Amino acid sequence: MTEQMQTQQDRSDGDAVGSAKAEKTIIRVEDMHKWYGQFHVLKNLNLNVAQGERIVICGPSGSGKSTFIRCINRLEEHQQGKIIVDDVELTNDIRQIDSVRREVGMVFQHFNLFPHMTVLENCCVAPIWVRKTPRKEAEATAMEYLERVKIPEQANKFPGQLSGGQQQRVAIARALCMKPKIMLFDEPTSALDPEMIKEVLDVMIELAGSGMTMICVTHEMGFAKTVADRVIFMDAGEIVESAPPHEFFDNPREARTQKFLQQILHH
C-alpha cells in the first residue's frame, strides 16, 4: 500500500471512529413495561440515548418519570422489554447490574448523603470500595469535583452543617467521583428553597457543557431550554412526545403536551 493510500485509509478509519463515537447509543430502551401489582406504571417505552446527549424528561406528577430513570440503573425492576446500558443488558444478573451501576451516577431529590461522614468522606467512599481507588487518589479526585461544584471549602464539614443547595452540590460531586459515563438526575431541585435552585442548576449547566451523557427529570423548563438536546414529555406512563427544545416549546404537536406546557409556563 502506498503512503498516500495508507494516509487515506487512516483518515477514513479516523472518520469512521469519529462518526461512530458521535452516534454510539449508550442507552437503549425497547418496548419496556413495568407494573406495580395490577397498576401498569410504564407502558411500551422506547428510547435511544446517544453518548454525550442531554435529555430532559418532564410531565405531570405520577406520570412515571422518576420510575423510568430509576429503571435505567435497576433501582426499579422492569417486567417486560429491554434496557441496555453501555452494551450491557439489565437483567436479574447481579454482576450486570453492578457493572451498569459503576458507570451510571445518580442524583436524587433528597440528597442521600451519609450524615456521619464528612463531605470529603461521602465523596470518597464509593471510589475506594467499588473501584478500589487508593484513598489518596480518591481524596484528590473528590477535591477536584468539590472545586468543580464550587464548595471545596466545605470538604471537612458534615452534611448537616450545609444548606440544601450545598448538600445537593455535594451529592453531584459524589456521583461524579465515580467518573460515570452517564448521570441521571431525579428532580434534583424539587426539595430546595427557590434561592438555592439556581446554584444547583448552574452546576448542572456547567456539567452539561462538558459532554457528559445526562438524563434529567425536572420541572425547570428554563434549564430544559438551555441544556437539553431533546425534551421528552411523559404522561400516564407513556412517552407522549419527544423533540428538540425549540420545537417542543414553540410547536408542541400533542394536545397533552400543549396542556402541560400551558399549565407549567403560565402558572
Buried (B, 14 or more C-beta within 10 A) or exposed (E): EEEEEEEEEEEEEEEEEEEEEEEEBBBBBEEBBBBEEEEBBBBBBEBEBBBBBBBBBBBBEEBBBBBBBBBBBBBBEBEEBBBBBBEBEBEEEEEBBEBBBBBBBBBBBBBEBEEEBBBBBBBBBBBBEEBEBEEEEBBEBBBBBBEBBBBBEBBEBBBEEBBBBBBBBBBBBBBBBBBBBBBBBBBBBEBBEEEBBBBBBBBBBEBBEEEBBBBBBBBBBEBBBBBBBBBBBBBBBBBBBBBEBEBBBEEBEEEBBBEBBEEBEEE
